Amino acid sequence: MAGPEPLYLPLHGPLGPQSGGPEVPKSHEAVPRRRHRIAGVLRSSALTFLLSLAAHCSGPQDKGLCPGGTDASRADLWASANRSQLQGFWCQPASQLPRDQLSALIRRLASLQVPLQAWQLSCLANLASRCGLQDDFMLHPPSLLLFYNLSQVRAADCRAFIRRAAQGDMELLGHLPDQRVALWRVALACLGGPLPRLRASDLQLLGVLVCDMDASSIATTDPRVLENLQHCPQLTADQRTALNSLLAGGRTRLGPPGSWTVEELQALGPLATYISPRLWAQVQEAVGLGFFHSVVAACRSGRLSRHEVRHFVSSFLESKAKPVSSRRRLPRGRITAATLQDNLFLVHYDCAQLESCLDSRVLTANLDPLLQHPLPTECQRVVKAKLTQIYPGGLPEDQLRLISSLVYLYSGAEIGQWNITSRDTVVALLASDVALENQTEAVLQKFLDHNGTVSSALLLAIGGARLCWMSPQQIQTIRPQELRLAGALDVSSCPQSRKDALYTKAQEAFGSSRTPAAYYRLMRPYLGEPCPAPAHPCPVGGAPAEELRQLAQANISMDIDTFTSLNPRVLQSLDVGTVIALLGPNVGDLQKARSHPAVRSWLRSLSSSALGQLGLDMDPTSPTGSAHTTSRPSGTTPQAPHLALTLALPGSAAQASTSGGLWAPLGYLPLAVALPSRPALHCSPGTCTLGSVDGPASGWLGSQGSGVGKTGLLGAAGCPLGLRGQ
C-alpha cells in the first residue's frame, strides 16, 4: 500500500507567529483533536436548533415556488442562532422558510463565517436561486457563490460576482467539475475573453480561481501571481515546476534566489515548501538556515502540518547533501537533551549520525521532543529500530502515546505486542493521519481485546475515516445505540467491504427513524459507495434501488454529493422520474456535474426525450449524444465562454417536503406499503414547543406500529424529535 497522502500546509500568510493575510478555507487540514472532543456537543446543539425550525415550518407550498409571507414573530430564529448551530444547516427545514427568513439565514451565515460543506452549500444555492436571492451575492458567503446558477449573473455584476466568488474554497466543487470549468470561463468573459497574459489587476479579480491555471500560463503571467497561488490548497507537479521556473527567473518581488531574505520566504507561505533543491542551493546559507529554523519551530508548536514540512525539510537537506566548506556542523559527539531542543538539529545531524550518536537513555527520556522534529523517513526508521532494541517485548503504553508519527512503520504483528488499555491511547495513535489500514485495524483490535467495546465517544474521537479501516468483524461489534449516539459520520472514503458492513450496521442503528427526513440525515453517509469509474466493475453496495425509490417518493431532496457517490450499477437502474423526485430542487446540479463519472454514465443511458425532461441537451461533440468529459481549465485559453448554463427545473420535483407519517426504510416495511408522496409537515403556531433531545428514536417497531413515539424522531403530536405537543 502506498504511503500516507500528504497534508498541505495550512498557511495563509507569513510563517511567523503574527501570521497575517486573509483567512482561506482549510479543506486539506487535519481535524484538530479538540474538534473531536466537542463534536458531540455541536451536533446536539445544531440538531436542537434545526428541530426548532421544523416546529415553525409553514404549510405545504406550491411546487417550484419560493415560500412566501414573513411571520415577524419567528424572524428572530436566525438572528439568535450561534455559529455551531448554523453549521448544522440542513436543506429541508430551510426549504420551508419564507423568502425574507431564507435571506436572513444566508446573510447570518456570511456574517458569522460559518463553514459549510459542499452538499450544504449546493442545496442552499438552489434555494437562493429559486427565491431570486442571487442578486444579493455581496452579502452572501463567498463559497456559496461558487454553487450559484451562473446564467442568473447579470453582465453588470459579473466582475463583482467573480471577485467575491474567488474568495471561496474551490475544492468544494470536487463533485461538480463542470461548474468549476464554467466559473473559469465566466471569469475570463468578465475580463473580456481569453488573454495572452494576465495582468496584476486581472489576478486581483480572479483570486483563488488562478489555482486552475496550467503551468505554461503561470510561467508567463504577471509575477504577482504568487499572491494568488499561495492560497491554493495544493499545486500539481507541473504547477510546482512552473513556480520554480518563475522564482528562478528573478522576476518576482523576491528577486533572484541569491537575494532572498528570511522575511520574504516566510511571506511566501505554503509556496516555500515547493522550492526545489536546486534553488535552495542558490540561497544564502544564513538565510536558508534562518528560514529552516522558523519552519521547524512552527511545526513543533503544532502550527504547521508535519507532512508538508517534512517535504520541505527533505528538499532543503538534499540541497546541502554535498560537503560545503561553509556548512556549520557540530563536532561528532553524543546527542543530548539540549541538542534535541535545537530547531537546526536536522541540519547538524543526518540520519546516520542519529543512529550512532543517540543512546538509549537519551532517547527514552526525550522521545517526544525528538519526534516533534519533522524527521525524514530514513530517520524515522532509525528511531523505530532503536525503540525495538530498547523494548523487545513491545512499547509500554505511555510511550505509545508519543509515536503517532511512526505508527505507519509498524506491522500488525508488532502492534500485536502492544498493550492498549485506554481510549486516549487509541486516539493518540490514530490522531495523525499516517496510520494506514493495517495499523488502524490492529490498534483497534488490541483495544477491543482489552476493553471489548467501541463506544460512541471513541467513534467521535477517531472520526469516520478511521471507521473505514476497521475490519468488517470489528464493525459488527459496534452496538447500534453507540452508532446512534455518534450520529452521521463521514465515511465517504471507505473501501467497499467496509461500506457494505457500515450500511448494514447503520440500518440497525437508524432504521427506527420515524420520518424519511430524519432517516436520510443519519443514513446519508452510508447510502453510497466510492467507485473509481463506471468503466471499472463495482460490486453492488450501499443503498439498493428499492430504498432509493422510497426516498424519492418521500421527497428528501438528495444532494448532488450523495447522488454522485451512489453505486453506479444501482444508479443505472433508476429512471428519470425517480432521479427528478430524488434530487428535488437539487436536480439542477446534474448540469453542474455532467462530467462526473457516475453522472456521465447515467446520462449516456438516457434517450434524447429523457434528457429533455431534465432540461439537458444532447452534446453535439459526442458521438453518443451524451455528456462530455471536461478536464480542468487550461490556463487562459479555454473554450469560448458559455454563460447560458441553464437547466429547466421540473415543477413536479422542485419543492421538498417532510412527512408527518410513519417512516420505515427498506427492510423495516414491505415494499408493498412503500410511502407515497405526501404533503409537508405542518406545525401551526402554538402546537409544538421545543423540548429536550433525550434519546434515540423508538421507531415504529419500538411502538408496535402504534404511531406513538416515546422519544422518537416523530412524537405523538406529529412533531419532530425533541418537540412536545401542547
Sequence and secondary structure as in RCSB ss.txt:
>XXXX:A:sequence
MAGPEPLYLPLHGPLGPQSGGPEVPKSHEAVPRRRHRIAGVLRSSALTFLLSLAAHCSGPQDKGLCPGGTDASRA
DLWASANRSQLQGFWCQPASQLPRDQLSALIRRLASLQVPLQAWQLSCLANLASRCGLQDDFMLHPPSLLLFYNL
SQVRAADCRAFIRRAAQGDMELLGHLPDQRVALWRVALACLGGPLPRLRASDLQLLGVLVCDMDASSIATTDPRV
LENLQHCPQLTADQRTALNSLLAGGRTRLGPPGSWTVEELQALGPLATYISPRLWAQVQEAVGLGFFHSVVAACR
SGRLSRHEVRHFVSSFLESKAKPVSSRRRLPRGRITAATLQDNLFLVHYDCAQLESCLDSRVLTANLDPLLQHPL
PTECQRVVKAKLTQIYPGGLPEDQLRLISSLVYLYSGAEIGQWNITSRDTVVALLASDVALENQTEAVLQKFLDH
NGTVSSALLLAIGGARLCWMSPQQIQTIRPQELRLAGALDVSSCPQSRKDALYTKAQEAFGSSRTPAAYYRLMRP
YLGEPCPAPAHPCPVGGAPAEELRQLAQANISMDIDTFTSLNPRVLQSLDVGTVIALLGPNVGDLQKARSHPAVR
SWLRSLSSSALGQLGLDMDPTSPTGSAHTTSRPSGTTPQAPHLALTLALPGSAAQASTSGGLWAPLGYLPLAVAL
PSRPALHCSPGTCTLGSVDGPASGWLGSQGSGVGKTGLLGAAGCPLGLRGQ
>XXXX:A:secstr
           SS SSTT  S     TTS   HHHHHHHHHHHHHHHHHHHHHHHT      TTS      GGGT
HHHHH  HHHHTT  HHHHHTS HHHHHHHHHHHHHTT    HHHHHHHHHHHHHTT GGGGGGS HHHHTTS G
GGS GGGHHHHHHHHTTS GGGGTT HHHHHHHHHHHHHHTTS  SS  HHHHHHHGGGGGG  HHHHHHS GGG
HHHHTT S   HHHHHHHHHHHHTT STT SGGG  HHHHHHTGGGGGG  HHHHTTS HHHHHHHHHHHHHHHH
TTSS HHHHHHHHHHHHHHT S  TT     S    HHHHT TTHHHH  HHHHHHH  HHHHHHSHHHHHTS  
 HHHHHHHHHHHHHH TT   HHHHTT GGGGGG  HHHHTT     HHHHHHHHHSTT  HHHHHHHHHHHHHH
H    HHHHHHHHHHHHTTS HHHHHTS HHHHHHH     TT  HHHHHHHHHHHHHHHTT SSHHHHHHHHGG
GS    S TTS     SS HHHHHHHHHTT    HHHHHHS HHHHTT  HHHHHHHHGGGTTHHHHTTTSHHHH
HHHHTS HHHHHHHT    TTSTTSS        TT  S           GGGSS    SS    BTTB GGG  
         TTTEEE    S   HHHHTTT    SSSSB TTS BTTEEE 
